[in-house]
Amino acid sequence: MPEKIIAFAGKGGSGKTTLAAMTLRQLLRGGVRPVLAVDADPNATLGLTLGVGPGGTIADLRDRMGEAAQDATAIPKTRLMDQWLAELLVEEPGFDMLTMGRPEGPKCYCYVNGLLRRYLSLLRTNYACVIVDCEAGMEYLSRLVIDEVRTLVLVAEPTPVGLTTVRRISELADSLDLHIRRRVLAINKVGQYGPAPAPPELPGVAHVVEVPFDADLARRCAAGEPVDDAAGFDARAAIEALADHCMAPSGLHESATPLKEQT
C-alpha cells in the first residue's frame, strides 16, 4: 500500500501549523476522509488550532508503558499498548487527532518504541491521509519509522531568514533515512512584509505556492481561536492549490482530478 503522509516542516512562527490545519480542512471539503492528524511538535498546538480538546500524549504513554514493561503481569504488553493508544486518539468529524508530546528523555525506551512503531504502522492503514505537523527539525519522523513521505511541505515566511531555514530543513531531511516522493515550498504570509523575495532553488521541490497574508488567520492565531471552515478566506485559493499539489497523481491520489473539482 502506498504511503499517504503529508509532512509540514518549518521554523517556529512560519505558520506551518496553521497551514497544516487549513490543508486538513480543505481535504475534508474535497471528500478525503478519514484523515489522521499527528502533532509531532513538542510545542503541541495543532489540536488547539483545529479546535480539538486536550488529550493524552504518546510521550506520557511511553512513560506509562515503560513502567508496565517491568511488571510481570499476565496481560500481554502489545494488548496494553493497543488499548492505551486507542484511548489517546481524539475523534472529530472526518478526522482523528494524535499528539506525540515531548521527545524521549534520558530513559531507555527501546522496547516501548518498538511497540509504538508497530501500532503506528498499523494505525495509518485505516486512513485516507495522514497529516504530520513536524517540529522545526524532522528527526521525529525517523523516530517513528515513517520511512516514506509522499509530500513534504516546506513552510517559510517570505524573508531571507525564512527561506534559508527551509533550505536547511530540506537538507536535514536528506540526511535522514526517509524516502520523500515530493516536496512543495509554501511561502506563507506573502504581502505582510512587502514583495516576497525570489524563492530559492531547492533540490526536489516540485511546486512553489505563495500563500497571501490573511488577517483573519492572524487574528485567530493571536486570539487562540480555531481554524474552521470559515477561516482564512483570503488564503483559501492558495490552500486549494497546496492541497491539489499534495494529492496529485504522483502523490496520494492516482486520479489527475484537482481536489477542488472533486465531488
ZAMARGU-4260 file (C-alpha; in steps of 0.2 Angstrom, whole numbers, plus 5000, padded with zeros to 4 digits):
<rodrens>
0) 5000/5000/5000 | 5007/5017/4995 | 5011/5029/5009 | 5000/5044/5011 | 5009/5055/5023
5) 5009/5074/5021 | 5023/5082/5032 | 5023/5100/5036 | 5040/5107/5042 | 5046/5125/5045
10) 5054/5136/5059 | 5043/5142/5073 | 5032/5156/5068 | 5032/5152/5050 | 5013/5147/5051
15) 5016/5128/5047 | 5003/5123/5060 | 4990/5135/5053 | 4994/5129/5035 | 4993/5110/5041
20) 4976/5114/5049 | 4970/5123/5033 | 4975/5109/5022 | 4966/5096/5033 | 4950/5107/5032
25) 4952/5108/5013 | 4955/5089/5011 | 4939/5086/5021 | 4929/5098/5010 | 4936/5088/4995
30) 4930/5072/5002 | 4946/5065/5008 | 4942/5056/5024 | 4946/5050/5037 | 4962/5059/5040
35) 4974/5056/5054 | 4982/5072/5061 | 4998/5069/5070 | 5005/5083/5081 | 5024/5079/5081
40) 5029/5096/5088 | 5034/5096/5106 | 5026/5113/5107 | 5010/5105/5103 | 4997/5117/5095
45) 4989/5108/5081 | 4975/5102/5092 | 4972/5120/5098 | 4972/5126/5080 | 4959/5113/5075
50) 4948/5116/5090 | 4951/5099/5097 | 4950/5097/5116 | 4966/5092/5125 | 4970/5073/5127
55) 4984/5062/5132 | 5001/5061/5123 | 5011/5047/5117 | 5026/5054/5127 | 5015/5051/5143
60) 5010/5034/5137 | 5029/5030/5134 | 5032/5033/5152 | 5017/5023/5157 | 5022/5008/5146
65) 5040/5009/5152 | 5033/5006/5170 | 5022/4992/5164 | 5036/4983/5155 | 5044/4980/5172
70) 5028/4972/5179 | 5027/4953/5177 | 5008/4954/5173 | 4998/4941/5163 | 4991/4955/5151
75) 5002/4955/5135 | 5011/4971/5133 | 5005/4973/5115 | 4987/4972/5121 | 4990/4985/5134
80) 4999/4997/5121 | 4985/4995/5108 | 4972/4998/5122 | 4981/5014/5129 | 4985/5021/5112
85) 4967/5019/5106 | 4962/5030/5121 | 4974/5043/5115 | 4965/5046/5099 | 4953/5061/5099
90) 4939/5058/5087 | 4932/5073/5077 | 4920/5073/5062 | 4931/5067/5047 | 4947/5066/5056
95) 4956/5059/5072 | 4970/5068/5082 | 4985/5060/5089 | 4998/5071/5099 | 5016/5065/5101
100) 5021/5076/5116 | 5039/5079/5121 | 5054/5069/5114 | 5061/5055/5123 | 5070/5059/5139
105) 5086/5050/5147 | 5077/5034/5150 | 5079/5019/5138 | 5063/5017/5128 | 5069/5004/5115
110) 5056/4991/5120 | 5041/5004/5121 | 5046/5012/5104 | 5046/4995/5096 | 5028/4993/5101
115) 5024/5011/5097 | 5031/5009/5079 | 5021/4993/5077 | 5005/5002/5082 | 5008/5017/5071
120) 5012/5007/5056 | 4995/4998/5058 | 4986/5013/5063 | 4989/5023/5047 | 4982/5010/5036
125) 4965/5015/5042 | 4966/5032/5035 | 4965/5040/5018 | 4978/5053/5023 | 4990/5057/5037
130) 4995/5075/5041 | 5010/5077/5052 | 5014/5094/5059 | 5033/5092/5062 | 5045/5101/5074
135) 5057/5113/5067 | 5069/5098/5063 | 5062/5081/5056 | 5070/5069/5067 | 5053/5064/5074
140) 5049/5056/5058 | 5063/5044/5058 | 5060/5040/5077 | 5043/5035/5071 | 5050/5024/5057
145) 5039/5034/5045 | 5051/5030/5031 | 5041/5036/5016 | 5034/5053/5015 | 5023/5057/5000
150) 5023/5075/5001 | 5035/5086/5012 | 5028/5104/5013 | 5042/5116/5017 | 5034/5132/5025
155) 5043/5148/5025 | 5040/5166/5029 | 5044/5177/5014 | 5061/5183/5021 | 5079/5178/5018
160) 5080/5170/5035 | 5064/5160/5032 | 5069/5154/5015 | 5087/5149/5022 | 5079/5139/5036
165) 5068/5128/5024 | 5084/5125/5014 | 5092/5118/5029 | 5077/5108/5034 | 5076/5101/5017
170) 5095/5096/5018 | 5092/5089/5035 | 5078/5078/5028 | 5090/5072/5015 | 5102/5066/5029
175) 5088/5055/5037 | 5083/5038/5032 | 5067/5045/5023 | 5060/5042/5006 | 5052/5059/5001
180) 5042/5057/4985 | 5038/5076/4983 | 5042/5092/4990 | 5032/5108/4990 | 5038/5125/4995
185) 5024/5135/5003 | 5029/5153/5006 | 5017/5160/5019 | 5011/5177/5024 | 5016/5185/5007
190) 5012/5203/5007 | 5014/5206/5025 | 5032/5212/5024 | 5031/5218/5006 | 5035/5209/4990
195) 5042/5191/4993 | 5060/5188/4988 | 5063/5176/4974 | 5061/5158/4980 | 5077/5148/4982
200) 5081/5133/4971 | 5078/5118/4982 | 5083/5101/4975 | 5067/5091/4973 | 5055/5105/4975
205) 5041/5101/4963 | 5030/5116/4966 | 5030/5133/4975 | 5014/5140/4982 | 5013/5158/4988
210) 5000/5160/5002 | 4995/5178/5005 | 4994/5186/5022 | 4977/5183/5029 | 4971/5195/5043
215) 4958/5183/5049 | 4971/5169/5051 | 4982/5181/5060 | 4968/5186/5072 | 4963/5169/5075
220) 4981/5164/5079 | 4983/5178/5091 | 4966/5175/5100 | 4969/5156/5101 | 4953/5153/5090
225) 4952/5138/5080 | 4954/5136/5061 | 4937/5131/5055 | 4929/5130/5038 | 4925/5149/5039
230) 4943/5154/5042 | 4956/5161/5030 | 4945/5167/5015 | 4960/5177/5008 | 4971/5162/5009
235) 4958/5149/5003 | 4963/5149/4984 | 4982/5146/4989 | 4977/5132/5001 | 4967/5124/4987
240) 4982/5124/4976 | 4993/5117/4990 | 4981/5103/4994 | 4980/5099/4975 | 4999/5098/4974
245) 4999/5086/4989 | 4986/5075/4982 | 4992/5075/4964 | 4994/5059/4954 | 5012/5055/4959
250) 5007/5059/4977 | 4992/5052/4986 | 4979/5050/4973 | 4980/5041/4956 | 4967/5052/4948
255) 4973/5069/4940 | 4957/5077/4945 | 4961/5093/4956 | 4954/5091/4973 | 4943/5106/4972
260) 4935/5099/4957 | 4931/5083/4966 | 4913/5079/4971
</rodrens>
